[in-house]
Amino acid sequence: MPDLIEAWNKLNPKTGIANQNREKHTIAPGKVKWGTYGNYKLRDYLMNLIEVLENDKVVVQIPKTNQQYFKILEKNIIESSKKMVKLL
């Protein structure tokens, strides 16, 4: 998973400033707004979720009667998480 995050960071560096040429958008030293890096934190959580679900790590035991439902749900969660990561 760290490799996936490192690859993402190389493609999408964390600048922290929307437009570095405009002074009114600069962030004061020591001050970080939630929106600046919030998307990266959410992205990291989503990537961890994708890793857990794709690597078949056992989180809970599911009765056989419900396994098909949860497999479909798990697939939908993975697909939705990947879409959200791309949007971030």
Beta strands, then each sheet from edge to edge (+ up, - down):
end
